[in-house]
Amino acid sequence: GVLISDHNVRETLGVCDNAYIMSQGKVIESGNPDKIISSDIAKKIYLGENFKL
């Protein structure tokens, strides 16, 4: 496995099998890119409400 820490979410989610979204030192969401993109909490805290891949 490979650990990538990056803020280029579109590019990163396009090449990974699983992702973790962290906020204030805690994992707030984890899963495959489709789960991350559809997560209300990930959109609210990190991705933005209008995020599209």
VOBA-1610 file (N, C-alpha, C; in pm, whole numbers, padded with zeros to 5 digits, always signed):
BEGIN
Gly+00083-00118+00000Gly+00000+00000+00000Gly+00087+00124+00000Val+00024+00234-00032Val+00090+00364-00038Val+00004+00464+00037Leu+00066+00548+00118Leu-00004+00655+00187Leu+00024+00786+00114Ile-00082+00854+00072Ile-00069+00983+00004Ile-00138+01088+00091Ser-00066+01193+00124Ser-00123+01306+00196Ser-00122+01423+00099Asp-00239+01462+00052Asp-00245+01560-00056Asp-00373+01641-00046His-00369+01764-00092His-00487+01849-00094His-00551+01855-00232Asn-00496+01787-00330Asn-00554+01780-00464Asn-00654+01664-00467Val-00771+01688-00410Val-00868+01581-00387Val-00915+01517-00517Arg-00942+01594-00618Arg-00991+01537-00745Arg-00891+01437-00802Glu-00765+01475-00806Glu-00663+01386-00861Glu-00642+01264-00772Thr-00639+01285-00642Thr-00614+01176-00549Thr-00727+01074-00549Leu-00852+01120-00541Leu-00965+01027-00541Leu-00977+00954-00675Gly-00924+01012-00780Gly-00928+00948-00911Gly-00835+00829-00924Val-00736+00817-00835Val-00638+00708-00848Val-00633+00615-00727Cys-00713+00640-00625Cys-00705+00557-00505Cys-00823+00461-00492Asp-00802+00356-00415Asp-00909+00260-00385Asp-00985+00298-00259Asn-00915+00354-00162Asn-00974+00395-00035Asn-00915+00528+00007Ala-00994+00605+00083Ala-00948+00736+00129Ala-00996+00760+00271Tyr-00925+00847+00340Tyr-00963+00890+00475Tyr-00964+01041+00475Ile-01071+01100+00525Ile-01080+01244+00540Ile-01065+01273+00689Met-00967+01359+00722Met-00940+01390+00862Met-00968+01537+00888Ser-01016+01565+01010Ser-01039+01701+01055Ser-01004+01708+01203Gln-00923+01803+01240Gln-00880+01823+01378Gln-00824+01694+01440Gly-00746+01621+01361Gly-00679+01502+01409Gly-00763+01376+01418Lys-00888+01382+01368Lys-00976+01266+01374Lys-01026+01230+01235Val-01041+01101+01210Val-01097+01054+01083Val-01247+01080+01087Ile-01296+01163+00993Ile-01439+01193+00990Ile-01513+01110+00885Glu-01439+01054+00791Glu-01500+00967+00689Glu-01391+00881+00629Ser-01429+00760+00591Ser-01336+00671+00523Ser-01414+00581+00430Gly-01346+00534+00326Gly-01410+00442+00232Gly-01360+00463+00092Asn-01430+00403-00003Asn-01391+00419-00143Asn-01428+00560-00191Pro-01374+00604-00304Pro-01401+00740-00350Pro-01550+00774-00364Asp-01632+00680-00409Asp-01776+00708-00421Asp-01839+00739-00286Lys-01798+00665-00183Lys-01851+00690-00049Lys-01806+00827+00002Ile-01680+00861-00021Ile-01628+00990+00024Ile-01702+01104-00045Ile-01719+01094-00176Ile-01785+01200-00254Ile-01929+01220-00212Ser-01997+01113-00173Ser-02138+01124-00136Ser-02160+01150+00013Ser-02054+01157+00090Ser-02064+01177+00234Ser-02102+01321+00268Asp-02211+01337+00341Asp-02254+01471+00383Asp-02151+01537+00474Ile-02093+01461+00566Ile-01995+01518+00658Ile-01867+01558+00585Ala-01822+01477+00490Ala-01702+01512+00413Ala-01727+01637+00329Lys-01847+01649+00272Lys-01882+01769+00194Lys-01886+01891+00284Lys-01947+01878+00399Lys-01962+01993+00489Lys-01828+02043+00541Ile-01741+01950+00582Ile-01617+01990+00647Ile-01501+02010+00550Tyr-01494+01933+00442Tyr-01373+01937+00359Tyr-01397+01963+00211Leu-01487+01888+00149Leu-01501+01894+00003Leu-01578+02015-00046Gly-01677+02057+00029Gly-01768+02162-00018Gly-01895+02099-00072Glu-02005+02166-00057Glu-02136+02112-00094Glu-02149+02081-00242Asn-02079+02153-00328Asn-02092+02137-00473Asn-01980+02055-00535Phe-01907+01978-00455Phe-01792+01902-00506Phe-01836+01798-00608Lys-01766+01792-00719Lys-01786+01691-00824Lys-01649+01636-00861Leu-01644+01507-00892Leu-01517+01446-00932Leu-01493+01463-01078
//
